[in-house]
Amino acid sequence: MKATIIKGDLLPVLSKIQGLTGRRTNLAITTNVLIKTAKKGLVISATDLETGFEGFYPAKVEKEGLIAINARKLYEIVRDFPTDDIFLNEVENHWIEIGNKNIEYHIVGLNPDDFPEIPKIKDIEFFEIESADLNKMIERAVVVSGSSDDKRAHITGIYAERIEDEKTKCFRFVSTDGSRLSKVETVFAKDAVLPSGDNVIVPKKGLIEVSKFLDTEGPVKIGIKDNNFIVQKDSETLIILLLEGDFPEYGDIIVKKGGHSILMERQSFLMMLKRMSILSSEDYKGVIFNFEKNQLMITSTNPDIGESKEDMAVNYDGDSITVMFNPKFFIETLNVIDEDKVLLNIIDEEKPCLIESEKDKTYLSVIMPMRI
């Protein structure tokens, strides 16, 4: 292979795929990026065996070929390269020259024939969604992350649903870690095309990689077929292998069943929680929420460090409620809400707390209480 590519075309994609090629693996070839010539450009591929990426980038091709080269080292070379044009040339025994007239690297590559095949899926029924909307859905869903040791599909994955009835047409993500649940959706116009299909569980880490490729504006296409979740943007495609397993029924837990809805200033509540979580530790994660008439007091006690308390005025006129929550869950929820005010729905010491924006109802966070 012999080709010249512009640094500005190569560097962004090499930066974005580091999450795929940098994963710990026993298969050395997956730490490499596969580069092959195509008509008027190069096709660049990367995979961690669960998420595959493929994109086309314009280049001047002098000789056809195929190379596999360490993605991290190639990224570092390109990142610090002083000129715009970067020359790639395969010599012999998978050695690769990278450089220009003044700079030259000789890098040993691997046999490109050993690179895992990325699925070629045809006849996909795509639907379009705005990049910003999909990015926000991913951000709000992946904030709920379970233990890295937990391999259950409903913990490591996100439940993806296409919902269409008389009232609404939407695409929804639901995630849980057993102690909380996040529901986020994008609502489509009534005349939008939203293909029907099975609800699926998509790995969280795959969707995090997708988010790196999303722009602040413009549409992307989503398809679900052959046990794969496919996201396509211009000349770039990501394919995520779906997880096998069942997602728990969550319909009842997201429905408000009475209780008290309390309108709160998001930023003030957030900073209060951050201050009260300073004394939290791995052994003492919870803080006490005490709801009294027109007042919320939060108390944090850690025998190894000390204690703290803070109160704030709230519009609450119910009976006294004393309940323990993990403040980290509230902080992470409030960090992904854009509005200035949030609604808390609290029932009693045993029922979950529901949090949503004052106006935007496309996102709901459900947090279970802890035992005092």
C-alpha positions in Angstrom: 0.0 0.0 0.0 1.2 3.5 -0.8 -1.0 6.5 -0.1 -1.0 10.2 1.2 -3.6 11.4 3.5 -4.2 14.8 5.1 -3.5 15.0 8.8 -6.8 16.8 9.4 -8.7 13.9 8.0 -6.8 11.2 9.8 -6.2 12.6 13.3 -9.8 13.0 14.4 -10.8 9.4 13.6 -7.6 8.0 15.2 -8.4 10.0 18.4 -12.0 8.7 18.5 -11.1 5.0 18.1 -8.7 4.9 21.0 -11.5 3.6 23.2 -11.9 0.6 21.0 -8.3 -0.2 20.3 -7.1 0.6 23.9 -9.2 -2.1 25.6 -7.4 -4.9 27.4 -7.4 -7.9 25.3 -5.6 -11.2 24.7 -5.9 -10.6 20.9 -3.1 -8.3 19.9 -4.6 -7.5 16.5 -7.5 -5.6 18.1 -5.0 -2.9 19.4 -4.4 -2.2 15.7 -6.2 -0.1 13.2 -6.8 -1.7 9.8 -6.2 0.7 6.8 -7.1 -0.4 3.3 -7.1 1.4 0.0 -10.4 2.2 -1.8 -11.3 4.3 -4.8 -10.2 7.9 -4.0 -9.4 7.2 -0.4 -8.8 4.9 2.6 -11.1 2.8 4.6 -10.2 2.7 8.3 -11.5 0.0 10.6 -11.2 -0.8 14.3 -12.9 -3.2 16.7 -12.9 -4.6 20.2 -14.8 -7.6 19.1 -18.1 -6.2 20.5 -18.1 -2.8 18.7 -16.8 -2.4 15.2 -16.0 0.9 13.4 -15.5 1.6 9.7 -15.1 4.9 7.9 -14.0 6.3 4.6 -11.6 9.2 4.3 -10.3 10.9 1.1 -6.6 10.2 0.2 -4.3 10.1 -2.8 -3.7 6.4 -3.5 -0.6 5.4 -5.5 -0.7 1.7 -4.8 -3.5 -0.5 -3.5 -3.0 -2.5 -0.3 -3.9 -3.3 3.3 -2.1 -2.7 6.5 -2.6 -3.3 10.3 -0.7 -0.9 12.5 -0.8 -0.1 16.3 -3.5 2.4 16.7 -2.0 4.2 19.7 1.4 4.7 18.1 -0.1 5.8 14.8 -2.2 8.3 16.6 0.8 9.7 18.5 2.8 10.0 15.3 0.0 11.8 13.4 -0.9 14.0 16.4 2.6 15.5 16.6 3.3 15.4 12.8 4.5 18.9 11.7 3.0 18.9 8.2 -0.5 18.4 6.7 0.4 15.6 4.3 1.2 12.2 5.8 2.7 9.4 3.6 1.9 5.8 4.3 3.9 3.1 2.6 4.0 -0.7 3.2 7.5 -2.1 2.5 8.1 -5.8 3.4 7.1 -8.3 6.1 4.3 -5.9 7.2 6.7 -3.0 8.0 5.2 0.4 7.3 6.9 3.7 6.5 5.2 6.9 7.8 6.5 10.4 7.1 7.5 13.0 4.5 10.8 14.2 3.1 12.2 15.3 6.5 10.6 12.8 8.9 10.4 9.0 8.6 9.2 6.3 10.9 9.6 2.6 10.3 6.8 0.8 12.3 6.3 -3.0 12.4 2.7 -3.9 11.6 0.7 -7.1 12.0 -0.7 -9.4 9.3 -3.9 -7.7 8.2 -5.4 -11.0 7.3 -5.7 -11.7 11.1 -7.9 -8.6 11.7 -11.4 -9.6 12.9 -14.0 -9.3 10.3 -16.5 -6.5 10.9 -20.1 -7.6 9.9 -21.4 -6.5 6.6 -25.1 -6.0 7.1 -27.5 -5.4 4.3 -31.1 -4.2 3.9 -31.2 -2.4 7.2 -34.3 -0.4 8.0 -32.9 2.8 9.3 -34.6 5.7 11.1 -33.1 9.1 11.5 -32.5 10.9 14.8 -30.7 14.2 15.5 -27.1 13.7 16.6 -27.6 16.0 19.6 -30.7 14.1 20.7 -28.9 10.7 20.5 -25.9 12.1 22.3 -28.1 13.4 25.1 -29.9 10.0 25.4 -26.6 8.2 25.7 -25.3 10.7 28.3 -28.3 10.3 30.5 -28.5 6.5 30.1 -24.9 5.6 30.8 -24.7 7.8 33.9 -26.3 4.7 35.5 -23.4 2.3 35.7 -23.2 -0.9 37.8 -20.2 -2.7 39.2 -17.5 -3.6 36.7 -17.7 -7.2 38.0 -21.4 -7.5 37.2 -21.8 -9.3 33.9 -25.7 -9.3 33.8 -26.9 -7.9 30.5 -29.5 -5.6 32.1 -26.7 -4.0 34.2 -24.0 -3.7 31.5 -26.4 -2.8 28.8 -29.1 -0.3 27.9 -32.6 -1.3 26.9 -33.6 0.2 23.6 -37.3 0.5 22.7 -39.2 1.8 19.7 -42.6 2.9 21.0 -45.5 3.8 18.8 -49.1 4.2 20.0 -52.0 6.6 19.6 -50.4 9.2 21.9 -46.7 9.1 21.0 -44.0 7.9 18.8 -40.6 7.7 20.4 -37.2 6.0 20.8 -36.4 5.2 24.4 -33.3 4.1 26.4 -33.7 2.6 29.9 -30.8 1.7 32.2 -30.5 0.4 35.7 -27.9 -0.8 38.2 -30.4 -2.3 40.7 -30.4 0.8 42.9 -31.7 3.4 40.4 -33.2 3.6 36.9 -32.9 6.1 34.1 -35.5 6.5 31.3 -34.7 8.9 28.5 -36.4 9.3 25.1 -36.6 11.3 21.9 -40.1 12.0 20.7 -40.7 12.0 16.9 -43.3 13.8 14.8 -46.4 11.7 14.0 -45.4 11.4 10.3 -41.9 10.2 11.1 -40.8 6.7 10.0 -39.9 4.5 12.9 -39.6 0.9 11.9 -41.1 -1.7 14.2 -38.9 -4.4 15.7 -37.8 -6.2 18.9 -36.6 -4.3 21.9 -32.9 -5.0 22.5 -30.1 -4.5 25.0 -27.2 -2.5 23.8 -23.8 -2.6 25.7 -23.2 0.7 27.5 -19.5 0.8 26.5 -20.5 0.5 22.8 -22.9 3.4 23.1 -20.1 5.5 24.8 -18.0 4.9 21.7 -20.9 6.0 19.5 -21.1 9.3 21.4 -17.6 10.2 20.4 -18.6 10.3 16.8 -21.7 12.4 17.2 -21.8 16.0 16.1 -23.6 18.8 17.8 -26.1 19.0 14.9 -27.2 17.0 11.9 -28.9 13.6 11.7 -27.6 10.1 12.1 -29.3 6.8 11.1 -30.0 4.0 13.5 -30.8 0.4 12.5 -31.3 -2.9 14.4 -30.7 -6.1 12.6 -29.0 -9.5 12.9 -28.3 -9.1 16.6 -26.5 -5.8 15.9 -27.2 -2.1 16.7 -26.0 0.0 13.8 -25.3 3.8 13.8 -24.4 5.4 10.5 -23.2 9.0 10.0 -22.1 10.2 6.5 -19.2 7.9 5.7 -18.8 6.4 9.2 -20.5 3.3 10.6 -20.5 1.7 14.1 -21.8 -1.7 14.7 -22.5 -3.0 18.2 -23.1 -6.6 19.0 -26.3 -6.8 21.1 -26.4 -8.5 24.6 -28.5 -11.6 25.3 -30.7 -11.5 28.3 -33.9 -10.1 29.7 -34.5 -6.6 31.0 -36.6 -6.3 34.1 -40.2 -5.0 33.9 -40.0 -1.3 34.8 -43.4 0.1 33.9 -44.7 0.4 37.5 -41.7 2.0 38.9 -41.8 5.0 36.6 -45.4 5.9 37.3 -46.1 8.5 40.0 -48.4 7.0 42.6 -49.4 10.0 44.7 -46.8 11.3 47.1 -45.5 14.9 47.1 -44.0 16.8 44.1 -41.4 19.3 45.2 -40.1 22.0 42.9 -36.5 22.7 43.6 -33.7 25.0 42.2 -31.4 22.5 40.5 -28.1 24.3 41.1 -28.8 25.0 44.8 -29.9 21.4 45.4 -26.8 20.1 43.5 -24.3 22.1 45.5 -26.0 21.2 48.8 -25.6 17.5 47.9 -22.0 18.0 46.9 -21.2 19.6 50.2 -23.0 16.8 52.1 -21.3 14.1 50.2 -17.8 15.3 51.2 -17.8 13.0 54.2 -19.1 10.0 52.3 -16.8 7.0 51.8 -17.0 3.5 50.4 -18.3 2.2 53.8 -20.6 5.2 54.5 -22.2 6.1 51.2 -25.6 7.3 52.4 -26.9 10.6 53.7 -30.2 11.3 55.6 -32.9 13.3 53.9 -35.4 14.7 56.4 -38.4 16.4 54.9 -40.4 18.6 57.3 -42.9 21.3 56.6 -41.3 23.8 54.2 -37.8 22.4 54.9 -35.4 19.8 53.8 -32.5 18.9 56.0 -29.6 16.6 54.8 -27.3 15.0 57.4 -24.1 13.2 56.7 -22.5 11.0 59.3 -19.2 9.1 59.0 -17.7 7.6 62.2 -14.3 7.7 60.6 -14.4 11.3 59.6 -17.1 13.3 61.3 -20.6 14.7 60.5 -22.3 17.6 58.7 -25.8 18.9 58.1 -27.4 21.6 56.0 -31.0 22.7 55.4 -32.9 24.5 52.7 -36.4 25.9 52.3 -38.7 23.8 50.1 -42.3 23.8 49.2 -43.4 20.7 51.2 -46.4 20.4 53.4 -46.7 16.7 54.1 -45.9 14.5 57.1 -42.3 14.2 58.2 -40.3 11.8 56.1 -36.8 10.6 57.1 -35.1 8.6 54.4 -31.5 7.7 53.3 -30.2 8.0 49.8 -26.8 7.8 48.1 -26.1 11.5 47.2 -23.9 10.4 44.3 -27.0 9.2 42.4 -28.7 12.6 42.8 -25.6 14.5 41.8 -25.2 12.4 38.6 -28.8 12.9 37.8 -28.8 16.7 38.3 -25.6 17.0 36.2 -27.4 15.8 33.1 -30.5 18.0 33.5 -30.4 21.2 31.6 -33.2 23.2 33.2 -32.9 25.5 36.2 -35.6 23.7 38.2 -36.3 20.0 38.9 -39.3 18.1 40.4 -38.8 15.6 43.1 -41.6 13.1 43.8 -41.3 11.6 47.2 -43.8 9.2 48.8 -42.3 7.7 52.0 -39.3 6.0 53.5 -39.6 2.9 51.4 -40.6 4.1 47.9 -38.2 5.4 45.3 -37.7 9.1 44.6 -38.5 10.3 41.1 -36.6 13.2 39.6 -37.4 15.0 36.3 -37.1 18.5 34.8 -39.8 21.0 35.5 -40.8 21.2 31.8 -38.9 18.6 29.8 -40.5 15.2 30.5 -38.3 13.1 28.2 -35.9 12.2 31.1 -36.8 10.5 34.4 -34.5 9.3 37.1 -35.7 6.8 39.7 -33.6 6.4 42.9 -34.2 3.7 45.5 -33.8 4.6 49.2 -31.2 2.9 51.4 -31.7 1.2 54.7 -31.1 3.4 57.7 
